[in-house]
Amino acid sequence: MTDTSTPADAPPVALRQDAELIAGVVAAAGRGMVDRETVAEVVALCAVAGEHLLVVGPPGTAKSEAVRRVAGQLGGRYFEYLLGRFTEPNELFGPVDLRSLREGRVEFETAGMLPEADIAFLDEVFLGSTAVLNTLLGLLNERVFRRGGTVLASPLRVCVGAANHLPEDPALAAFADRFLARVFVDPVADSRLEELLEAGRRPAPVPVPIALHGGGPTDPGGPDGPDDRLGALDRLAAAARDCELDGVTPLLASALRRLRAAGVPVGDRRAVRSQRLVAAAAVLDGRTVATARDLWVLPLVAPSADAQALARDTLGDLIEKSANQSLTHAAEELSRSSAARAERLARTGAALLADHRGLPEGRDSRLRLEAALREIDAGFAPADLPAALAGIRAELVAAVAPS
């Protein structure tokens, strides 16, 4: 690992560069996936916030694929496992070190296992045994692995848990609460099936080399290799910890009061930790001071899909101007704001134009450009177009004009 320490007064230009790098990583991970961009973006948000994410949805909805692609693009050590009722702790945390045991010490070999992972994905996370979940609790809370005589500081940036549905067992509530952010996914809508089928025929983006469970060592790559990407993530996380929140605290408190009054369960712990998501949203938008623009993250802390929908409605006027330059899909989905839609359309349009210009002669991508134009025109009257989006629209019009 490279040295990723950052002075507290890192210049906004450097912050913006790191945010753009992570935005590019997330966009590359989501390329070719249909309607899963939000999952990829919230993984990055949680990694910067130092929080964990729970993804809930039926089988076969690309939950693991979205996380795997983000991890592949970021680099670092990745651990993935499917939990079951009979999963033993050593399958996640490593076996007993026999050499130490012969000397009378109970220690564990953690190389290549969850305690040494930078990013982790645990499928069917609520099916783990009590022994597994109890050990996980300490690791998720403190980023420290304690078992037997082994005490190890974990480099874990984010753990993503996945489940087909939320647990009904009250005994699992404390464990589920460790996953601050929730994303609920459904099968791709019927209207996008052609897009899904087409995407399914294309090869997945090639990830940077990473050390998978049981794989080889991490390749440090070049200036934009995995170490640089994890370094950018860590610098953003450090900036988030120093982010100025005083100005947005009254709005945040008002929003939390509204959620509680509407019946959205937000306990004290989740209320306090929601500030981390707000700070992470700010730095991923290239700022060291949080504002109302960052409150779009609040529905993520609602514990169920229905509660998230209620949270969006309840906070409508507070998050109507929310947006994020790096996490465009997530900000739009969670806020439903026109500002977030404009950010997403501008970034999408710019990416389409770049792809269009890079195609070989004779290859026509006008249909995609025209579809982007139609979406812009359907969402905004000409007089309401933000300047950045108006510029992208003009470029799209020029690109589809007959030569």
LINFEN-V384495 format. One record per pair of residues at least 24 apart in sequence whose C-alpha atoms are under 8 Angstrom apart, sorted by sequence separation. I is the first residue (numbers start at 1). GAP is how many residues later the second one is. D is the distance in Angstrom with one decimal. If there is no record, write none. Layout:
BEGIN
i: <I/I>
gap: <GAP/GAP>
d: <D/D>
END
This chain:
BEGIN
i: <39/43/115/274/295/348/373/36/40/44/292/293/296/370/39/40/43/274/292/295/296/345/369/39/293/294/37/115/292/293/294/36/40/115/245/292/293/294/369/370/270/293/345/369/33/79/366/79/245/297/300/366/77/79/241/244/266/296/299/30/120/125/240/243/266/29/115/117/118/119/122/124/125/126/141/265/297/79/115/116/117/118/119/120/121/122/123/124/125/137/140/241/264/265/296/30/77/78/83/108/115/116/117/118/119/120/121/122/123/124/240/243/285/296/29/30/77/78/79/80/81/82/83/84/107/108/115/116/118/119/120/121/122/123/124/240/243/284/285/29/76/77/78/79/80/81/82/83/87/88/107/108/115/121/126/137/251/284/285/76/77/78/79/80/81/82/83/85/86/87/89/106/107/108/133/240/248/284/346/350/353/29/76/80/82/83/84/85/86/89/106/107/237/240/247/248/252/264/281/284/346/349/353/26/29/83/84/85/88/105/106/236/239/244/245/247/248/342/345/349/25/28/83/84/87/243/244/245/126/242/243/244/245/264/343/346/353/26/236/243/264/342/349/25/71/236/240/262/25/239/259/262/68/67/259/258/259/64/258/64/255/255/251/52/180/67/177/180/180/64/63/112/113/112/112/53/55/57/58/59/51/52/53/54/55/56/57/58/50/51/52/53/54/55/56/57/58/50/51/52/53/54/55/56/57/48/52/54/56/47/56/47/46/43/43/183/182/181/182/180/181/182/184/180/181/182/184/182/61/54/61/52/53/54/56/61/52/53/54/55/56/57/58/60/61/51/52/53/54/55/56/57/58/51/52/53/54/55/56/57/58/51/53/55/78/75/77/78/79/80/73/74/75/76/77/78/79/46/72/73/75/76/77/78/72/75/72/69/72/166/77/76/75/39/75/76/75/76/74/75/35/73/34/75/76/74/75/74/34/34/33/34/33/32/32/32/32/32/31/29/28/48/47/48/50/48/49/48/47/49/48/22/21/22/21/22/19/18/18/18/19/18/15/15/2/51/1/2/50/51/4/49/3/4/49/2/5/6/10/4/5/8/49/4/8/46/49/6/45/48/5/6/8/46/45/45/45/19/20/19/19/16/19/15/16/16/16/15/16/15/13/12/12/12/42/41/41/42/38/41/38/39/37/38/37/38/23/22/23/20/19>
gap: <24/24/24/24/24/24/24/26/26/26/26/26/26/26/27/27/27/27/27/27/27/27/27/28/28/28/29/29/29/29/29/30/30/30/30/30/30/30/30/30/31/31/31/31/33/33/33/34/34/34/34/34/35/35/35/35/35/35/35/36/36/36/36/36/36/37/37/37/37/37/37/37/37/37/37/37/37/38/38/38/38/38/38/38/38/38/38/38/38/38/38/38/38/38/38/39/39/39/39/39/39/39/39/39/39/39/39/39/39/39/39/39/39/39/40/40/40/40/40/40/40/40/40/40/40/40/40/40/40/40/40/40/40/40/40/40/40/40/40/41/41/41/41/41/41/41/41/41/41/41/41/41/41/41/41/41/41/41/41/42/42/42/42/42/42/42/42/42/42/42/42/42/42/42/42/42/42/42/42/42/42/43/43/43/43/43/43/43/43/43/43/43/43/43/43/43/43/43/43/43/43/43/43/44/44/44/44/44/44/44/44/44/44/44/44/44/44/44/44/44/45/45/45/45/45/45/45/45/46/46/46/46/46/46/46/46/46/47/47/47/47/47/47/48/48/48/48/48/49/49/52/52/53/54/55/56/56/57/57/59/60/63/67/88/90/93/93/93/94/98/99/100/100/101/102/105/105/105/105/105/106/106/106/106/106/106/106/106/107/107/107/107/107/107/107/107/107/108/108/108/108/108/108/108/108/109/109/109/109/110/110/111/112/115/117/117/118/119/119/120/120/120/120/121/121/121/121/122/124/125/125/126/126/126/126/126/127/127/127/127/127/127/127/127/127/128/128/128/128/128/128/128/128/129/129/129/129/129/129/129/129/130/130/130/132/133/133/133/133/133/134/134/134/134/134/134/134/135/135/135/135/135/135/135/136/136/137/138/138/138/141/142/143/144/150/150/151/151/152/152/153/153/154/154/154/155/155/156/161/162/163/165/166/167/168/170/172/173/174/176/177/185/186/186/187/188/188/189/190/191/192/207/208/210/211/211/213/214/215/217/217/218/220/221/225/225/226/226/226/226/227/227/228/228/228/229/229/229/229/230/230/230/230/231/231/231/231/232/232/232/233/233/234/234/235/236/239/264/264/265/266/267/267/268/268/269/270/271/271/272/273/274/275/276/285/286/288/288/289/289/291/291/292/292/293/295/303/304/304/306/307>
d: <7.8/7.2/7.5/6.9/5.9/7.9/7.6/7.7/5.8/8.0/7.2/7.0/5.7/7.7/6.6/6.4/7.7/7.0/7.0/6.6/7.4/7.6/6.3/7.6/6.0/6.0/8.0/7.9/7.6/4.0/6.9/6.7/6.2/6.1/7.9/6.7/5.8/7.5/7.8/7.0/7.0/7.6/6.9/7.0/7.9/7.7/7.7/6.6/7.2/7.4/7.7/5.8/7.9/5.8/7.6/7.8/7.5/6.0/6.5/7.0/7.5/5.5/7.3/5.8/6.9/7.3/7.5/7.3/5.4/5.8/7.5/7.3/5.9/7.1/7.2/6.9/7.0/5.8/7.9/5.7/6.4/4.3/5.9/6.6/5.9/6.3/5.9/5.5/6.2/6.7/7.2/7.3/6.5/7.3/5.9/7.4/7.4/5.4/6.9/7.6/5.4/6.3/5.6/5.5/5.4/4.7/4.8/4.8/4.8/4.7/5.1/7.8/5.4/5.1/5.0/7.8/4.9/6.0/6.6/5.7/6.6/6.0/6.1/7.2/7.4/7.6/7.7/7.2/7.2/6.0/6.1/5.9/6.3/6.4/7.2/5.2/7.5/7.5/5.4/5.1/7.7/5.1/5.1/4.7/4.7/5.2/4.7/5.6/6.5/7.8/5.7/7.9/7.4/7.6/6.9/7.6/7.3/7.6/6.1/5.9/6.6/5.7/6.3/5.8/6.2/6.2/6.0/5.5/7.6/6.9/6.7/5.4/5.0/6.2/7.3/7.6/6.3/6.0/6.9/6.6/7.9/7.9/7.6/7.7/7.6/7.9/5.1/5.5/6.9/5.2/5.5/5.1/7.1/6.0/7.3/5.4/7.4/5.8/7.2/7.6/5.1/6.3/7.1/6.2/6.3/6.0/5.5/5.7/7.0/6.8/7.7/7.6/6.7/6.3/6.4/7.0/6.4/7.2/7.2/7.7/7.3/7.4/5.5/7.7/7.7/5.0/4.6/5.5/7.4/7.6/5.6/6.1/7.8/7.5/7.6/6.2/7.8/7.6/6.3/6.9/7.0/6.4/7.4/5.9/6.5/7.2/7.4/7.8/6.7/6.9/6.3/7.2/8.0/7.1/6.8/6.9/7.8/7.4/7.5/7.5/6.5/7.5/7.9/7.7/6.6/7.6/8.0/7.6/7.7/7.8/7.1/7.8/6.7/5.6/6.5/7.5/7.2/7.9/7.9/6.3/7.9/5.3/6.5/5.8/6.2/5.8/6.6/4.8/6.1/6.3/5.2/4.8/4.8/4.8/5.1/4.8/7.4/6.5/8.0/6.0/6.3/5.7/6.6/5.5/6.3/7.7/7.9/7.7/5.7/5.1/7.1/4.9/6.5/7.4/7.5/6.8/5.3/4.9/6.3/7.7/5.0/7.2/7.9/5.7/7.8/6.7/6.1/7.6/7.2/5.7/6.8/7.0/5.1/7.7/7.5/5.7/4.8/6.3/6.3/5.9/6.3/5.9/7.7/8.0/7.8/7.1/6.0/4.9/4.9/4.9/4.8/4.9/6.9/6.4/6.6/5.9/6.4/5.9/6.2/5.9/7.6/7.6/7.6/7.3/7.3/6.2/6.3/6.4/6.3/7.1/5.1/7.5/6.7/5.8/5.1/5.3/5.5/7.5/4.8/5.5/5.2/6.7/6.4/6.7/5.9/8.0/7.2/7.1/6.4/7.8/7.1/6.4/7.6/6.8/7.5/6.1/4.2/7.0/5.5/7.0/6.7/7.3/7.2/7.2/7.0/5.5/7.0/6.2/7.2/5.9/7.6/7.3/6.6/5.3/7.8/7.3/6.8/7.7/7.2/7.1/7.2/6.2/7.4/7.1/7.2/6.1/6.2/4.4/7.5/6.8/7.1/7.0/7.3/7.2/7.4/7.1/7.7/5.1/7.4/7.6/7.3/7.0/7.9/6.9/6.4/7.8/6.5/7.9/7.5/8.0/5.1/5.1/7.6/7.7/5.4/7.1/7.7/5.8/7.8/6.2/6.7/7.6/7.2/6.3/6.7/7.0/5.0/6.8/7.0/5.6/7.8/7.9/6.7/7.7/6.1/6.7/7.8/7.2/8.0/4.9/6.7/7.9/6.2/7.0/7.6/7.3/4.4/5.6/7.6/7.4/7.9/6.5/6.6/7.4/7.9/5.6/7.5/6.8/8.0/6.3/5.5/7.8/6.3/4.6/7.4/7.6/4.7/7.5/6.8/6.5/6.5>
END
